């Protein structure tokens, strides 16, 4: 508090409220900012002070001033106060990272202090800010590498390098030899070293063998679930990037999953590593399919998390090798009866993936899902011990007469999952859903199910618009009057149906344009995506909607900016005049503060350059310039590399970066999450 402020709690609260309602970012003084920061440490008025500071921070000229004023609170003795300050600066890191330059320097200056509390809290603050935006530590990588030689700072340096290694593995690569040497030093705590080394190995093939040896040793010695999960994740990532290492990694992870339960922990690690096996199986099915019997056996594990992950992994592998998973279908279905809600949901999701990839099994799976959708007894607590003996056709729920006390709350959640499975199936095999279309259309009128029903109708209607014609009016009404999640789903569905049916497109384009100004960002994004999709089928739509979409490239929400640039790519591909009008927006998008927006801009430029030879050189120049930018994330460089590779396929004389280099970057961007 300032010296002339009262210590009366009521005065403190009133002052915070007054500042919240009256403060203006354009005229606020440093003294007022300091006063608001002090109120964060008070017992009254914290929420109003937080709101006022957040309001001030949105102004470009004030974000840095607020960050500087909050510096002492990042290392404050009170945890609550530190969290308040970090929450605000983490948001600033995502929206205006340059505003934190002075604050990051200030925090680095406190890393070598003898005050253990200040140093520890400074490290925590840097980690939290770097998690929000890795760029803030990019210019300090060399300094962190130098810290590896300092006994007092080594552990903190490794931790911070690990935090940004996913974004900048090539920048950390020069330290790989030193990190490997430290990992072999028995006097050094090497527990945090595998994380950055594993990421660096994605761009340094020459150290892969040494890193894998280290990871296997650390995995065998790890005593806690989080450690084992982190190491297993790193091994999984390496296995995806280097298929020759995948068989060994799969065997290692399956052995861990098959191990004896650990009484000291919740046994989470055994379940999580199975999901990594599924991810490896999607990338390199030939390495996992020979081990499917071991994976299927884990469906009977005593631990629910292990059973759930086994179901998930089998579903994921089925997306690329459906015939290999087909023999396990009855075992997967049998996990439904008597299972917890979460496991039931996982079974439904896995079956949706199997049916989407396996036309032979799809009709049987849809029939089973239909029974569960309508079955009032398919809830937790059901008895199903002999379900596996009945086969896929024989499972019709538990047969239990009385439903559990929570059944009404759970049944619609199960129905939501089934509708999501229908959406996955309908995108590729819409005909197989004919027996359940009445249920899907009827669900559109249920407020608990309308969003998922719209998604399913959109998936089916994109391939067979005639089958969802009776539901178009309902989708239209949901777009106009539904809750935001319903409006979002309806916009997406109508975009898919409209792209396949010109009559529907004529009906909904104007309404979708109006939703570009929706108060909810997810609806604005969905409307932009829908219009872009329709424009790919009807070039005339491009000219109608491009000016309406253009303001969204400056939207406050990154998801909306990303959707607008995605739409611009589609609009531009369909219409050369539109392409010439939006190419500058796509170029500007490559410099957006959000990496997802930059990736969308890269994809859009690749589309424009491929569709319109007059703009190819412009697109390539912008993409190559950003590709060579030292500050760019690996994930964005991978998106740019994919766009450049596509352009090289049709305009090879314009791309100067070698295909080998582009492929190397694409291969290094590994994500173990399977949609």
C-alpha positions in Angstrom: 0.0 0.0 0.0 1.1 3.6 -0.5 2.0 5.6 2.6 -1.2 7.7 2.5 -3.5 4.7 2.2 -5.6 3.6 5.1 -5.1 0.2 6.8 -8.9 -0.2 7.1 -9.9 -3.3 5.2 -13.0 -1.6 3.9 -10.9 1.3 2.6 -8.6 -1.2 0.9 -11.5 -2.9 -0.8 -13.2 0.3 -1.8 -9.9 1.7 -3.2 -9.4 -1.4 -5.3 -12.9 -1.3 -6.7 -12.5 2.5 -7.4 -9.4 1.9 -9.4 -10.9 -1.0 -11.3 -13.8 1.1 -12.4 -12.0 4.3 -13.1 -8.5 3.5 -14.3 -7.6 4.3 -17.9 -4.6 2.6 -19.5 -3.8 5.7 -21.6 -3.5 7.9 -18.6 -2.5 5.6 -15.7 0.5 6.7 -13.7 3.3 4.5 -12.4 2.2 5.4 -8.8 -1.3 3.9 -9.5 0.2 0.8 -11.0 2.4 0.4 -7.9 -0.6 0.9 -5.7 -2.5 -1.8 -7.5 0.4 -4.2 -7.3 0.5 -3.6 -3.5 -3.2 -4.4 -3.3 -2.4 -7.9 -4.7 -0.6 -8.6 -1.4 -3.5 -7.3 0.7 -6.4 -9.3 2.2 -9.1 -7.3 0.6 -9.6 -6.1 -3.0 -7.3 -8.5 -4.7 -9.7 -9.5 -7.4 -10.4 -5.8 -8.3 -6.7 -5.0 -8.3 -6.0 -8.0 -10.5 -8.8 -6.9 -12.9 -7.5 -3.4 -13.0 -3.9 -4.5 -13.7 -5.1 -6.9 -16.4 -7.0 -4.0 -18.1 -3.9 -1.8 -18.0 -1.7 -4.6 -19.4 -3.8 -4.9 -22.5 -2.6 -1.5 -23.6 0.7 -1.9 -25.6 2.4 1.0 -23.9 1.5 -0.3 -20.4 2.3 -4.0 -20.5 6.0 -3.5 -19.8 5.3 -1.0 -17.0 3.0 -3.4 -15.2 5.6 -6.2 -15.7 8.3 -4.1 -14.1 6.1 -3.1 -11.2 5.3 -6.8 -10.5 8.9 -7.9 -10.4 9.3 -7.9 -6.6 6.0 -9.9 -6.3 7.4 -12.7 -8.4 9.8 -13.6 -5.5 7.4 -12.6 -2.7 7.4 -14.6 0.5 3.6 -15.2 0.1 2.8 -17.9 -2.4 -0.6 -16.5 -3.1 0.9 -13.1 -4.1 3.5 -14.8 -6.3 0.7 -16.8 -8.1 -1.3 -13.6 -8.7 1.7 -11.9 -10.3 2.6 -14.9 -12.3 -0.9 -15.4 -13.6 -0.8 -11.9 -15.1 2.7 -12.1 -16.5 2.0 -15.5 -18.1 -0.8 -13.9 -20.0 1.5 -11.1 -21.1 4.0 -13.7 -22.2 1.5 -15.1 -24.6 0.2 -11.8 -25.9 3.2 -9.4 -25.7 6.4 -11.3 -24.9 8.7 -8.4 -25.7 7.1 -6.5 -22.8 8.8 -9.1 -20.4 12.3 -8.5 -21.6 13.3 -6.3 -18.6 11.5 -8.7 -16.2 13.3 -11.7 -17.5 16.6 -9.9 -17.2 15.7 -9.0 -13.6 14.9 -12.7 -12.8 18.1 -13.9 -14.4 20.0 -11.4 -12.2 18.5 -13.2 -9.1 19.6 -16.7 -10.1 23.0 -16.4 -8.5 21.8 -14.8 -5.2 22.7 -16.5 -1.9 19.0 -16.1 -0.9 17.7 -19.6 -1.5 14.0 -18.4 -1.5 14.6 -15.7 -4.1 16.6 -18.0 -6.4 14.1 -20.8 -6.2 11.1 -18.5 -6.8 13.0 -16.7 -9.7 13.5 -20.1 -11.3 9.9 -21.0 -10.9 8.8 -17.7 -12.4 11.1 -18.2 -15.4 9.8 -21.8 -15.9 6.2 -20.6 -15.7 6.7 -17.8 -18.2 8.7 -20.0 -20.6 5.9 -22.5 -20.5 3.6 -19.8 -21.7 6.0 -18.5 -24.3 9.4 -20.2 -24.9 10.7 -17.2 -26.8 11.3 -15.3 -23.6 14.3 -17.5 -22.8 15.6 -17.9 -26.4 18.2 -15.1 -26.1 19.4 -16.6 -22.8 20.2 -20.1 -24.1 24.0 -19.4 -24.2 23.9 -18.1 -20.6 22.0 -21.2 -19.5 24.6 -23.4 -21.2 27.3 -21.6 -19.4 25.5 -22.2 -16.1 26.1 -26.0 -16.6 29.6 -25.4 -15.4 28.4 -23.8 -12.1 27.6 -26.3 -9.4 25.2 -23.9 -7.8 23.3 -23.1 -10.9 23.5 -26.4 -12.9 20.2 -27.9 -11.8 18.3 -24.7 -12.5 20.0 -24.4 -15.9 19.0 -27.9 -16.9 15.4 -27.3 -15.7 15.1 -24.2 -17.8 16.7 -25.7 -20.8 14.2 -28.6 -20.5 11.3 -26.1 -20.4 12.2 -24.7 -23.8 13.8 -27.7 -25.5 10.6 -28.6 -27.4 10.7 -25.2 -29.1 14.4 -24.8 -29.7 16.2 -28.1 -29.8 18.7 -26.9 -32.4 19.7 -24.0 -30.1 20.4 -26.4 -27.2 22.1 -29.0 -29.4 25.6 -27.5 -28.9 25.3 -28.4 -25.2 24.4 -32.0 -25.8 27.9 -33.4 -25.3 28.2 -31.5 -22.0 24.8 -32.8 -20.9 25.8 -36.4 -21.8 29.1 -36.0 -19.8 27.1 -34.6 -16.8 24.7 -37.6 -17.0 27.7 -39.9 -16.6 29.0 -38.0 -13.6 27.9 -39.9 -10.5 28.4 -36.8 -8.4 25.8 -34.9 -10.4 22.0 -35.2 -10.1 21.1 -36.3 -13.6 17.4 -36.7 -13.1 16.4 -33.6 -15.2 18.9 -34.1 -18.0 17.1 -36.8 -20.1 14.3 -34.3 -21.0 16.4 -31.8 -22.9 18.7 -34.5 -24.3 15.8 -36.5 -25.6 14.5 -33.4 -27.5 17.9 -32.5 -28.8 18.3 -36.1 -30.1 15.5 -35.4 -32.6 17.8 -33.1 -34.4 21.1 -34.8 -33.6 21.0 -38.4 -34.9 24.6 -38.9 -33.8 23.7 -38.9 -30.1 20.6 -41.1 -30.3 22.2 -44.3 -29.2 23.9 -42.6 -26.2 20.6 -40.8 -25.2 18.6 -44.1 -25.4 21.2 -45.8 -23.2 20.9 -43.0 -20.7 17.1 -43.0 -20.8 16.8 -46.8 -20.3 19.2 -46.6 -17.3 17.2 -43.6 -15.8 13.9 -45.5 -16.4 15.2 -48.5 -14.5 16.3 -46.3 -11.6 13.3 -44.0 -11.5 11.2 -44.4 -8.3 8.2 -42.2 -8.9 5.4 -42.2 -11.5 6.2 -38.6 -12.9 9.8 -39.5 -13.5 8.9 -42.8 -15.3 6.2 -41.1 -17.4 8.6 -38.3 -18.4 11.3 -40.7 -19.5 8.9 -43.0 -21.2 7.5 -40.1 -23.2 10.9 -39.1 -24.3 11.6 -42.7 -25.4 8.3 -42.7 -27.3 9.2 -39.5 -29.1 12.6 -40.9 -30.2 10.9 -44.1 -31.4 8.5 -42.1 -33.6 11.4 -40.0 -35.1 13.7 -43.0 -35.5 11.7 -46.1 -36.6 14.8 -48.3 -36.3 14.7 -47.7 -32.5 11.0 -48.3 -32.2 11.0 -52.1 -31.6 13.3 -51.8 -28.7 11.3 -48.9 -27.2 8.0 -50.7 -27.6 9.4 -53.8 -25.8 10.8 -51.5 -23.0 7.5 -49.7 -22.5 5.4 -52.9 -22.7 7.6 -54.4 -20.0 7.0 -51.4 -17.8 3.2 -51.7 -18.4 3.3 -55.4 -17.5 5.2 -54.8 -14.3 4.0 -55.4 -10.9 1.8 -52.6 -9.4 3.6 -50.1 -7.2 2.0 -49.8 -3.9 3.7 -46.4 -3.2 2.1 -44.7 -6.2 -1.3 -44.7 -7.9 0.2 -46.9 -10.7 -0.4 -44.2 -13.2 2.8 -44.8 -15.1 1.8 -48.3 -16.3 -1.3 -46.8 -17.9 0.3 -43.7 -19.4 3.1 -45.6 -21.1 0.6 -47.8 -22.9 -0.8 -44.6 -24.6 2.8 -44.0 -25.9 2.8 -47.5 -27.3 -0.4 -46.6 -29.2 1.2 -43.4 -30.6 4.2 -45.4 -31.8 1.9 -47.9 -33.4 0.1 -45.1 -35.4 3.5 -43.9 -36.7 5.1 -47.3 -37.2 2.5 -50.0 -37.0 4.9 -52.7 -38.1 6.7 -52.3 -34.8 3.6 -52.7 -32.5 1.4 -55.2 -34.4 3.7 -58.1 -33.6 3.1 -57.2 -29.9 -0.7 -56.9 -30.0 -1.2 -60.1 -28.0 0.7 -58.5 -25.1 -1.3 -55.3 -25.5 -4.6 -57.2 -25.6 -3.7 -59.2 -22.5 -3.5 -55.9 -20.6 -7.3 -55.4 -21.1 -7.6 -57.7 -18.1 -5.2 -55.9 -15.9 -6.3 -55.2 -12.3 -5.7 -51.5 -12.7 -8.5 -49.5 -14.4 -6.0 -47.0 -15.9 -4.1 -49.8 -17.5 -7.2 -51.3 -19.0 -8.3 -47.9 -20.2 -5.0 -47.2 -21.9 -4.9 -50.6 -23.5 -8.3 -49.9 -25.0 -7.1 -46.5 -26.2 -3.9 -47.9 -27.7 -5.8 -50.6 -29.6 -8.2 -48.0 -31.0 -5.4 -45.8 -32.2 -3.5 -48.7 -33.8 -6.8 -49.7 -35.6 -6.7 -46.4 -37.4 -3.8 -47.6 -39.5 -4.0 -51.4 -39.2 -7.7 -52.2 -38.6 -7.4 -55.9 -39.7 -4.8 -56.5 -37.1 -7.0 -55.2 -34.3 -10.2 -56.9 -35.5 -9.5 -60.1 -33.5 -9.5 -58.0 -30.3 -12.9 -56.4 -30.9 -14.9 -58.7 -28.7 -12.3 -58.2 -25.9 -12.6 -54.4 -26.3 -16.4 -54.5 -26.2 -16.4 -56.8 -23.2 -14.7 -54.1 -21.2 -17.9 -52.0 -21.4 -20.1 -54.0 -19.1 -19.6 -53.4 -15.4 -16.9 -50.8 -16.1 -16.5 -47.3 -14.7 -17.8 -44.4 -16.8 -14.3 -43.3 -18.0 -13.5 -46.8 -19.2 -16.9 -47.1 -21.0 -16.2 -43.8 -22.7 -12.8 -45.1 -23.8 -14.4 -48.2 -25.2 -16.8 -46.1 -27.2 -14.1 -43.9 -28.6 -11.9 -46.9 -29.5 -14.8 -48.5 -31.3 -15.5 -45.4 -33.2 -11.9 -45.4 -34.5 -12.1 -49.0 -35.4 -15.3 -48.6 -37.3 -14.1 -45.5 -39.2 -11.1 -47.5 -40.4 -12.6 -51.0 -40.9 -15.7 -51.2 -43.2 -16.0 -54.9 -42.4 -16.5 -54.4 -38.6 -18.3 -51.0 -38.9 -21.9 -52.4 -39.2 -21.5 -54.6 -36.1 -19.9 -51.8 -34.1 -22.7 -49.3 -35.0 -25.3 -51.9 -33.9 -23.6 -52.3 -30.6 -23.2 -48.5 -30.1 -26.9 -48.1 -30.9 -27.9 -50.6 -28.2 -25.8 -48.8 -25.7 -27.2 -45.4 -26.8 -30.8 -46.6 -26.0 -30.0 -48.9 -23.2 -31.2 -47.6 -19.8 -29.1 -50.2 -18.0 -25.7 -49.6 -19.6 -24.2 -47.8 -16.7 -21.6 -48.4 -14.0 -22.3 -51.2 -11.5 -23.6 -53.5 -14.2 -22.7 -57.2 -14.0 -21.0 -58.4 -17.2 -18.6 -61.2 -16.2 -19.5 -63.4 -19.1 -19.8 -60.7 -21.7 -16.7 -61.8 -23.6 -18.3 -65.2 -24.3 -21.3 -63.6 -26.0 -19.3 -62.1 -28.9 -19.8 -58.7 -30.5 -23.4 -59.3 -31.5 -24.5 -60.6 -28.1 -23.7 -57.5 -26.0 -26.8 -55.5 -25.2 -26.0 -54.0 -21.9 -26.1 -55.3 -18.4 -29.6 -56.7 -18.1 -29.9 -55.1 -14.7 -33.4 -54.0 -13.9 -32.6 -51.2 -11.5 -30.5 -48.2 -12.5 -27.9 -46.6 -10.3 -28.6 -43.3 -8.5 -26.3 -41.4 -10.8 -27.5 -43.1 -14.0 -29.5 -40.1 -15.4 -26.4 -37.9 -15.0 -24.2 -40.4 -16.7 -26.4 -41.7 -19.5 -26.3 -38.5 -21.6 -22.5 -38.3 -21.2 -22.3 -41.8 -22.6 -24.6 -40.7 -25.4 -22.4 -37.8 -26.1 -19.4 -40.1 -26.6 -21.4 -42.4 -28.9 -22.4 -39.4 -31.0 -18.8 -38.4 -31.2 -18.0 -41.9 -32.4 -20.8 -41.6 -35.0 -19.1 -38.4 -36.2 -15.8 -40.2 -36.7 -17.5 -43.1 -38.5 -19.7 -40.8 -40.6 -16.9 -38.9 -42.1 -15.7 -42.0 -44.0 -18.5 -44.4 -44.0 -21.8 -42.5 -43.8 -23.9 -45.3 -45.2 -23.2 -47.5 -42.2 -25.0 -44.9 -40.0 -28.3 -45.2 -41.8 -29.8 -47.3 -38.9 -29.0 -44.7 -36.3 -29.8 -41.5 -38.3 -33.1 -41.0 -36.5 -31.4 -41.1 -33.1 -28.8 -38.6 -34.3 -31.4 -36.2 -35.8 -33.6 -36.5 -32.6 -30.6 -35.7 -30.4 -30.3 -32.3 -32.1 -33.3 -31.2 -30.0 -31.7 -32.4 -26.7 -29.8 -29.5 -25.1 -27.3 -32.1 -23.6 -26.7 -33.7 -26.9 -27.2 -31.0 -29.6 -23.6 -30.1 -30.0 -22.4 -33.7 -30.5 -25.4 -34.4 -32.7 -24.5 -31.4 -34.9 -21.0 -32.7 -35.3 -22.2 -36.1 -36.3 -24.6 -34.6 -38.8 -21.9 -32.4 -40.3 -19.6 -35.5 -40.7 -22.3 -37.5 -42.5 -23.6 -34.5 -44.5 -20.2 -33.7 -45.8 -20.3 -37.0 -47.7 -24.1 -37.5 -48.1 -26.0 -34.2 -47.7 -29.3 -35.9 -48.7 -29.2 -38.0 -45.5 -29.1 -34.9 -43.2 -31.5 -32.8 -45.2 -34.3 -33.2 -42.7 -32.0 -31.9 -40.0 -30.8 -28.7 -41.8 -33.6 -26.6 -40.3 -32.7 -27.8 -36.8 -29.0 -27.0 -37.4 -30.1 -23.6 -38.7 -32.1 -23.0 -35.5 -29.2 -24.1 -33.3 -26.9 -21.7 -35.1 -29.3 -18.9 -34.4 -30.5 -19.6 -30.9 -28.4 -22.3 -29.3 -25.8 -21.9 -26.5 -22.3 -21.0 -27.7 -21.2 -24.6 -27.9 -24.3 -25.4 -30.0 -23.7 -22.4 -32.3 -20.1 -23.5 -32.8 -21.0 -27.1 -33.6 -23.9 -25.9 -35.9 -21.6 -23.6 -37.8 -19.1 -26.3 -38.4 -21.8 -28.8 -39.5 -23.4 -26.4 -41.9 -20.1 -25.6 -43.4 -19.5 -29.2 -44.2 -23.0 -29.8 -45.5 -23.0 -26.5 -47.4 -19.7 -27.5 -49.1 -21.4 -30.6 -50.4 -24.8 -29.1 -51.2 -25.1 -25.7 -53.0 -28.7 -25.3 -51.9 -27.7 -25.5 -48.3 -24.8 -23.2 -48.9 -27.2 -20.6 -50.4 -29.4 -20.9 -47.3 -26.7 -20.6 -44.6 -23.9 -18.3 -45.9 -25.5 -15.1 -44.8 -26.2 -16.5 -41.3 -22.6 -17.8 -41.0 -21.4 -14.3 -42.0 -23.4 -12.9 -39.1 -21.8 -15.3 -36.7 -18.4 -13.9 -37.6 -19.3 -11.1 -35.1 -20.6 -13.6 -32.5 -19.7 -12.7 -28.9 -18.0 -16.0 -28.4 -14.6 -16.6 -29.9 -15.2 -20.3 -30.6 -18.3 -19.5 -32.7 -16.4 -16.8 -34.7 -13.7 -19.3 -35.4 -16.1 -22.0 -36.5 -18.0 -19.6 -38.7 -14.8 -18.5 -40.5 -13.8 -22.1 -41.0 -17.3 -23.0 -42.3 -17.2 -20.2 -44.9 -13.8 -21.2 -46.0 -14.9 -24.8 -46.5 -18.0 -23.7 -48.5 -15.8 -21.4 -50.7 -13.7 -24.4 -51.8 -16.8 -25.8 -53.5 -18.2 -22.5 -54.6 -15.6 -19.8 -55.7 -18.3 -17.2 -55.8 -18.5 -17.3 -52.1 -14.9 -16.1 -51.8 -15.8 -12.7 -53.1 -18.9 -12.5 -50.9 -17.3 -13.3 -47.6 -13.6 -12.2 -47.7 -14.2 -8.7 -46.5 -16.3 -10.0 -43.7 -13.6 -12.4 -42.6 -10.7 -9.9 -42.9 -11.3 -8.2 -39.5 -10.8 -11.5 -37.8 -7.1 -11.6 -38.6 -6.8 -9.0 -35.9 -9.1 -10.6 -33.4 -7.9 -10.7 -29.8 -8.3 -14.5 -29.7 -5.5 -16.5 -31.4 -8.0 -19.3 -32.3 -10.0 -16.8 -34.3 -7.0 -15.3 -36.0 -5.9 -18.9 -36.9 -9.3 -19.8 -38.2 -9.4 -16.6 -40.3 -6.1 -17.4 -41.9 -7.1 -21.0 -42.6 -10.3 -19.6 -44.2 -8.2 -17.2 -46.3 -6.1 -20.0 -47.6 -9.3 -21.8 -48.7 -10.8 -18.7 -50.2 -7.6 -17.8 -52.0 -7.3 -21.2 -53.5 -10.7 -20.9 -55.0 -10.4 -17.4 -56.4 -7.3 -15.6 -57.7 -8.6 -12.1 -57.0 -9.1 -13.1 -53.4 -5.7 -14.6 -53.3 -4.1 -11.3 -54.3 -6.1 -9.4 -51.7 -5.3 -11.7 -48.8 -1.7 -12.7 -49.4 -0.4 -9.7 -47.4 -2.6 -10.9 -44.4 -1.1 -14.3 -44.7 2.4 -12.9 -44.8 1.7 -10.8 -41.7 0.3 -13.9 -40.0 3.8 -15.4 -40.1 4.9 -12.8 -37.5 1.9 -13.3 -35.2 2.7 -13.7 -31.5 0.9 -17.1 -31.4 2.6 -20.1 -32.9 -0.7 -21.7 -34.0 -1.6 -18.6 -35.9 1.9 -18.6 -37.6 1.3 -22.3 -38.6 -2.0 -21.4 -40.1 -0.4 -18.6 -42.1 2.2 -20.9 -43.4 -0.4 -23.4 -44.5 -2.4 -20.7 -46.2 0.7 -19.3 -48.1 1.5 -22.8 -49.2 -2.0 -23.2 -50.6 -2.0 -19.8 -52.3 1.5 -20.4 -53.9 0.4 -23.8 -55.2 -2.9 -22.6 -56.7 -1.7 -19.4 -58.3 1.7 -19.4 -60.0 1.8 -15.6 -60.1 2.0 -15.7 -56.3 4.3 -18.6 -55.9 7.5 -16.6 -55.6 5.9 -14.3 -53.0 4.7 -17.2 -50.9 8.1 -19.0 -51.1 10.1 -15.9 -50.2 7.9 -15.3 -47.1 8.0 -18.9 -46.0 11.8 -19.3 -46.5 12.5 -16.1 -44.6 10.5 -17.3 -41.6 11.9 -20.8 -41.9 15.4 -19.4 -41.4 14.4 -17.2 -38.4 16.4 -18.3 -35.3 13.5 -17.4 -33.0 10.9 -19.6 -34.6 9.5 -22.6 -32.8 10.3 -26.1 -34.2 6.6 -26.8 -34.6 6.1 -23.7 -36.8 9.2 -24.4 -38.8 7.8 -27.9 -39.4 4.5 -26.4 -40.7 6.5 -24.0 -43.0 8.6 -27.0 -44.2 5.5 -28.9 -45.1 4.2 -25.9 -47.1 7.6 -25.5 -48.9 7.7 -29.2 -49.7 4.3 -29.0 -51.2 5.3 -26.0 -53.3 8.5 -27.7 -54.3 6.4 -30.6 -55.7 4.7 -28.3 -58.2 7.2 -25.4 -58.5 10.6 -27.0 -57.8 12.6 -24.1 -59.3 11.3 -21.6 -56.7 12.2 -23.4 -53.4 15.9 -23.0 -52.4 15.9 -25.0 -49.2 16.8 -28.6 -49.8 14.2 -31.3 -49.5 16.5 -33.1 -47.1 16.6 -30.1 -44.7 12.8 -29.7 -44.9 12.2 -33.3 -44.3 14.6 -33.3 -41.3 12.6 -30.5 -39.6 9.3 -32.2 -40.3 10.6 -35.5 -38.8 11.9 -33.7 -35.7 8.5 -32.3 -34.8 7.0 -35.3 -33.0 3.7 -35.3 -31.2 2.6 -38.4 -29.2 -1.0 -37.2 -28.9 -3.3 -39.1 -31.3 -6.6 -37.4 -32.1 
